[in-house]
Amino acid sequence: MARAVTNRRKTINTIAAWTIGLLIFFPILWIIVLSFKSEGDAIKTPLQVLGSAWTLESYFVVQERSDYFKHFFNSVTIAVGSTLLGILIAVPAAWSMAFVPSKRTRDILMWMLSTKMLPAVGVLYPIYLLFIRLGLLDTTFGLVIVLMLINLPIIVWMLYTYFREIPGEILEAARMDGANLRAELLYVLTPMAVPGIASTILLNVILAWNEAFWTLNLTAAKAAPLTAFIASYSSPEGLFYAKLSAASVMAIAPILIMGWFSQKQLVRGLTFGAVK
């Protein structure tokens, strides 16, 4: 009886998981379908869209109209650069909070997290003026700095959580063996926290890759990433659904592929320390 109940629960959980997964994936699937349709077919009812002819016309038009690879390399530079710079700053910060805490450590962490609740539009104007003064407007370096600062609270919080799972006695033993701070961070702490650091890097690359507000407001053409590449297919004349879908597929494909191949590492890192 108990076994039958367990099997029934597993079946229900499996059906629920597949249902939720399909609901989440459906918008992406629909964008992919529309990207292979003509503009005339893309605005038809769903059943008519599925029954119409398939074509690569939108992909050819998008590539001819825009320099996809320029936007792609801008996205790679911004996402990877902001993440690595954030990691360099966050590792020592998270180490100090995890292993040398003060009375205000929890308050500092909560304050950092509270900055994520600030509406981005509330600080857009001063940051925009600052970028003009410093000559950072429409530069990849400027976006690297902004996105690093935006995601830094998340990076610090994640690394702090992972570091807290590492026994402090191991670091104390390393100090007794003569390890200095640099050796402690590089040769003791970092190898033990590789799953957590890797998942933090992956998650923040995804966040930086998908960032649209700052990339649209602080770039024009020179440093525009793929988010601006997508937005360029929305015009006063209306939306070009097929071309917009093709541009969206070309923009999300690299990060989807990366996420697919790194999902095991990502899940492993996000569950690091969850089971004793």
N, C-alpha and C positions, 0 to 999 in steps of 0.2 A: 504493500500500500504506500509506504513512505517513498519507495523507489519510483512508483508511478507518479506521485505528486511532484517529486524532484524532476522527472523527465518532462512533465507537463509545464513546470515552471521554466525549464530550459528552452522548451519549444516556444513558449510565449515570449520570453526574453529575446530569443533569436528573431522571431517575427517582428517584435517591436524595434529591435536594433536595425533590421533591414528596412523597415518602413521609415524610420527617422533618417537613415542614411540616404534613401532614395529621395525623400522630400528635400533634404539639404542639397543633394546633387542635381535635382531636376532643373533649377535655373541655369546651372552650368551646361547641362545637356541641351537645354533649349537654345542657349546662345550658340553652341557648336552647330546645332541644326540650322539655325538662321544664317550662320556665316557661310553656309554652302548653298544659299538660295539667292535668287536675284532680288533686286529691290521691290519689284512688283509682287513677287511671291511672298516676300517676308512680311508684308502687311495683311496677308489674307488670314482667314480663320485657321486655328491650329490644324484641323483635319486637312484643309486645302494645302497648307504649308507642307505637311508630311507627304502629300501625294504629288507635289510638284517636282520639277526636274532639279537635279543637283548640279552645282557649278562651282568652279574655283575663281569666278570672275571677281568677286569682292576682294579676295586675297591679292590678286594681281593689281587691282586698282589701288588698294591700300599701299602696297609696296612701291608702286609708281609715284603715288602722291606724297608719301612720307618716307623719310630715311629711318626705317625700322631699326637697323643695327646701331645707329647713332643713339637713339632713345634706349635701346637695350643696354649698351655699354654704359650709358649714364646711370641707368637703374642699378646695374651691377656695382659700379663705382660707389654710388651713394649708399646702397644697402650694405655692402661688405665693409666699406670704409667706416660708416657710422657704427656698425656693430663691433668691429675690432677696436676702434678707439674707445667705445664704451666699455669693452671688456678690460682694456688696459687700465682704465680708471676704476672700474667696479671691483676687480679682484682684490686689490689692497684695501679698498673701502669695506668690502664685505668681510675680509679677513679680520680687520680691526674690530668690527662690530661683533663678529662671531666669537673671537678668541680673546679680545681685550675689551670687553664691554664696559660702558660707563653707566651712570645713573640715567643719562639722557639718551642712551642708544635707542630704546623703544620709541621715544618721542621723535628722534631724528628720522627713524624709519617711517613712522606714521606721517611725518611732515613731508617726506619725499613722496610717499604714496598719494598724499592729498593733492600734490601738484598735478597729478593725472586727471583730477576732477575739474581743473580749471578749463573753461571754454577756450579753445584755441583762438577764436576770433577776438577774444578780449585782449590778447597781447599781440595781435597781428600788426597793428599800426606802429607801435614802438619798435618792434623787431624789423618791420619793413624800412622804417626811417634809419635804423641802425645799420642795416645792410647797405643802404644807399651811401651812408657816410663812410663805411669801411670798404666799399667797392666789392661787396660779396653778392650783390643781387645778380641772379641768373648765373651762378657758378656752382659747380659740384661741391667745392670745398665748403661753401656756405651751407648747402643742404646737408652735408655730412655733419657739420657742427650742430645744426638745429635738430636733426633727427637723433643724433647721439644724445643730446640733452633731453629730448622728449622721452626717449626709451630708457634713459639711465636709471630712473627709479625702478623699473621692472627688472633690469639687469641686476641691480644691487640686491633687490629683494629675493630674486631667484637664487643668486649665488650665496647670499646670506643663509637661505634655507638649506641649501646643499652643504655648506660648510658647517652648519650646526650639527649635522649628522655625523661628522667626522670626530672621533674621540680626541679630545685635547691632549690626552696622555701621549699620543703618537708624536705630536709636535714638541711636547716637552722632552721626550726621549731624543728627538733630533737635536734639540738645543743642547742637551747634556753631552751629545756626541760632537759638539762643536759647530753645528750648523748655524750660519748667520741668517738674517732675515731673508736675504735674496735666495739662499739655498733652501730655506724652509718653504718659501712660496713656490719656487721652480721645481724642486726635486722631491718634495714631500707632499705638500698640499695639492698642487695642480694634478699630478698623476692620479691621486685618490679621488679627485672630483671631476675627472674627465667626462663621465656621463652627464653630470649636471652642467658643466661648462659647455659641452657640445650641444645639449638641448637648448641652453640659453642662447647660444650663437644662432642656431637654426630658427628659433622662435623670433628673435629680433631681426634676422634677415627678412623673414616673412613680413613682420610689421613694417619695416622700412620700405620693403618692396611695394607694399600695398598703400603706403601713405599717399594721400591725394591732396589734402587741404594745403599743406605747406609747399608741396611741389608745384601746385597750380598757381599759388600766390607769389612765390619767390623766384619763379623761373619764367622765361619767355620762349626762347628757342635754343640758345646755346647749351644749357644744362638740363633741358626738359627730359624727364624720364618717361617711362611707358605710361604712367598715369596721365600725363599731359598728351601723350600720343593718342590715348583713347578719347580724351575730352575734345580733341581737335575735330572729331567726327560728329559733334553736336554744333549745329549752326543756326543762325536766325531763320534760315529757310525751313528748318525742321530737322528731324532725326533721320539719318540714313541707316535704317535698321540692319540691313545686311552688312554694310561696310563697318558700322559700329560694332557689330557682333564679331566680324572678322578681326578687327583691331583688338577687341577684348580677348579673343582666343589667343592671338599672337602675344598679348601682354601677359596673360595668366599661365600660358603653357609652360614657360621655364620654371616658375615657382611651383606649379603643380607637379611637374616631373621631379623636381628636387625634393618636394615633400613626400612624394610616393616612395622614392628610393631611400629616404632617410627616416621614414616613419618609425622603424624599429628603434633607431637611436633616439628619436624624439620621445617616444613613449617610455623608453628605458630611463631617459633623463628626467622626465616629468614625474615618474614614479620612484625616483632615486630616494632611498631612505624611507619609503612608505611602509615597507614590510621589514620588521626586525628579524 
